């Protein structure tokens, strides 16, 4: 019996995991805020749990979750998100609510976060030392007031561009 040889692409484990979880390369991407749920963080701070649709260079959607914590040391991210959504005045006027934010477009800086080790009490049959999957996280929001070139799609992010039109990418 002869074995059939077929052609396949040789991938590194990192490339295979990226394909498995459809990870984005680190960089800046247009996004739409799809859902916001007010919560209280484990430290007792008010926060928004934010679900984003992030658009890659081909227009494909990647779902990414973020957390906006309303504390002194994390307010920078909330302010950058408000600015990126064109809602800085609503933030300053304490009108930065889920109803105002939902479906707004923004630009996010995405980075890849390697999976952390799973605690022993949560292994559920997995080997000790197993890790959660690597994932994309929102490192920051690109402020409208910042004039820069987005690394992945060469779109200028000057204050003249309104990202909240009907086409999110």
Buried (B, 14 or more C-beta within 10 A) or exposed (E): EEEEEEEEEEEEEEEEBBEEBEBBBEBBBBBBBEBBEEEEBEEEBEBBBBBBBBBBEEEEBBEBEBBBBBEEEBEEBBBBBBBBBBBBEBBEEEEBEEEBBBEBBBBBBBBBEEEEEBEEEEEEEEEEEEEEEBEBBBBBBBBBEBEEEBEBBEBEBEEEEEBBEEEBB
